[in-house]
Amino acid sequence: MVSLTRPAERPSVSVSLVVAGRSPRLRQLGPNWYAAVMGTAIVASAGAALPQRIPGLRAGCTVVWALSAVMLAVVATARAAHWLRHRDQARLHLLDPAVAPFYGCLPMALLSVGGATLAVGRDVLGERTAVVVDAVLFGTGTVIGLVVTVSILYLMLVQHRLGPADASPAWVLTVIPLMVASAVGPALVPHLPAGQARETLLFGCYAMFGLSLFATLTLLPLIFGRLMLHDLLPLALTPTVFIVLGPLGQSTTAVGQLADVAPTAVDGSYAHALRAFAVVYGVPVMGFALLWLALSTALVVRALRRGMPFSMTWWAFTFPIGTCVTATEGLARHTGLTAFQWPAVGLFVLLVLVWAVVWAGTLRGVFSGALPAGPGEARPEAVRTG
């Protein structure tokens, strides 16, 4: 990703031409733009699950969901045009270790919009249509997420030139899509026929939870070691430290959502055990998430004081904070503790404020011509030749 520090030039073509594929700026449109879709959809899902009833909140979440759906269509169209018109750059993005992990944003965007569709979009579409849309986006996002996880990890192992100092929080984007799938999938369980179908989806989501969790646990020591033993991230990349919150909050959300629907799929003893697991797992993980949130905030404040510019990396604030909101909401449901209810509201307020700031910055960048900057030109020298 590059920052918005280069001189802004008035674009010679409109934003619609960028989407249509007739602008040179399209070449710079990287997979990181799906992060804007994720960060918007999570606002709708998180707001819909708040334990407190706030007047107008549901309607507002519905508007944000509709916005995320439009954004998904626009970004997907632009990215398809990017692959058709700038295939050389798209291939280099895959081979660039700084850019390739952001391909994980595509399946997460699909899954996030699908989850928000069933959570609040059903008020507009109707429940039956919302279920169909969510099922399509869930299935597509899950398959793409599995392909991205395996493919990008393979490239990191055999193609990218990586050393200890190259470890980046963005690596987590490679393995977290299936964790998002495990958090979104449970909402579809009650809509399946009772018996084998429900139980298969339930335990399939647990399998994706485990796949993503253990893959994340292999990456986190590398990332923390890089931050401890090498130079801190460049200023423009500092917001990416928030990405680590994603698997923490999303895994807690997943076990909570799975526990909610377990009684519809398995017998009472299993359901009781899974509900207990949601609390026993979730509370310690959210404790660590709060530590990482405080540490990440301190690093960002430090970077801001040193002149950190606005860039697309700022979208890294939104989705991870949103997963902490949904995780805290789940713990509030399962424990009944106000100690979780009010922090959920506080985190949601923070999420909305950050989302508004990042949205405003992105719009300024688009209309000034500084965006889409994408992740920059891929570097051929960052690729192994054998």
Secondary structure as the mmCIF struct_conf table of DSSP 4:
data_model
#
loop_
_struct_conf.conf_type_id
_struct_conf.id
_struct_conf.beg_label_comp_id
_struct_conf.beg_label_asym_id
_struct_conf.beg_label_seq_id
_struct_conf.end_label_comp_id
_struct_conf.end_label_asym_id
_struct_conf.end_label_seq_id
STRN STRN1 SER A 3 SER A 3
BEND BEND1 LEU A 4 LEU A 4
BEND BEND2 ARG A 6 ARG A 6
HELX_LH_PP_P HELX_LH_PP_P1 PRO A 7 ALA A 8
BEND BEND3 SER A 12 VAL A 13
HELX_RH_AL_P HELX_RH_AL_P1 VAL A 15 ALA A 20
TURN_TY1_P TURN_TY1_P1 GLY A 21 GLY A 21
BEND BEND4 SER A 23 SER A 23
HELX_RH_3T_P HELX_RH_3T_P1 PRO A 24 GLN A 28
HELX_RH_3T_P HELX_RH_3T_P2 PRO A 31 TRP A 33
HELX_RH_AL_P HELX_RH_AL_P2 TYR A 34 ALA A 48
TURN_TY1_P TURN_TY1_P2 ALA A 49 ALA A 49
BEND BEND5 PRO A 51 GLN A 52
TURN_TY1_P TURN_TY1_P3 PRO A 55 GLY A 56
HELX_RH_AL_P HELX_RH_AL_P3 LEU A 57 ARG A 85
HELX_RH_AL_P HELX_RH_AL_P4 ARG A 87 LEU A 95
TURN_TY1_P TURN_TY1_P4 PRO A 97 VAL A 99
HELX_RH_3T_P HELX_RH_3T_P3 ALA A 100 GLY A 104
HELX_RH_AL_P HELX_RH_AL_P5 CYS A 105 ALA A 116
HELX_RH_PI_P HELX_RH_PI_P1 THR A 117 GLY A 121
HELX_RH_AL_P HELX_RH_AL_P6 ARG A 122 LEU A 125
HELX_RH_AL_P HELX_RH_AL_P7 GLU A 127 VAL A 158
TURN_TY1_P TURN_TY1_P5 GLN A 159 GLN A 159
STRN STRN2 HIS A 160 HIS A 160
HELX_RH_3T_P HELX_RH_3T_P4 PRO A 164 ASP A 166
HELX_RH_3T_P HELX_RH_3T_P5 PRO A 169 TRP A 171
HELX_RH_AL_P HELX_RH_AL_P8 VAL A 172 VAL A 175
HELX_RH_AL_P HELX_RH_AL_P9 PRO A 177 VAL A 184
HELX_RH_3T_P HELX_RH_3T_P6 GLY A 185 HIS A 191
BEND BEND6 LEU A 192 LEU A 192
HELX_LH_PP_P HELX_LH_PP_P2 PRO A 193 PRO A 193
TURN_TY1_P TURN_TY1_P6 ALA A 194 GLY A 195
HELX_RH_AL_P HELX_RH_AL_P10 GLN A 196 LEU A 229
BEND BEND7 HIS A 230 HIS A 230
HELX_LH_PP_P HELX_LH_PP_P3 ASP A 231 PRO A 234
HELX_RH_3T_P HELX_RH_3T_P7 LEU A 235 VAL A 244
HELX_RH_AL_P HELX_RH_AL_P11 LEU A 245 VAL A 261
HELX_RH_3T_P HELX_RH_3T_P8 ALA A 262 THR A 264
TURN_TY1_P TURN_TY1_P7 ALA A 265 ALA A 265
BEND BEND8 VAL A 266 VAL A 266
HELX_RH_AL_P HELX_RH_AL_P12 GLY A 268 ARG A 305
TURN_TY1_P TURN_TY1_P8 ARG A 306 GLY A 307
HELX_LH_PP_P HELX_LH_PP_P4 MET A 308 PHE A 310
STRN STRN3 SER A 311 SER A 311
HELX_RH_3T_P HELX_RH_3T_P9 MET A 312 PHE A 317
HELX_RH_AL_P HELX_RH_AL_P13 THR A 318 THR A 335
HELX_RH_AL_P HELX_RH_AL_P14 THR A 338 SER A 368
TURN_TY1_P TURN_TY1_P9 GLY A 369 GLY A 369
TURN_TY1_P TURN_TY1_P10 GLY A 374 PRO A 375
BEND BEND9 GLU A 377 GLU A 377
HELX_RH_3T_P HELX_RH_3T_P10 PRO A 380 ALA A 382
STRN STRN4 VAL A 383 VAL A 383
#
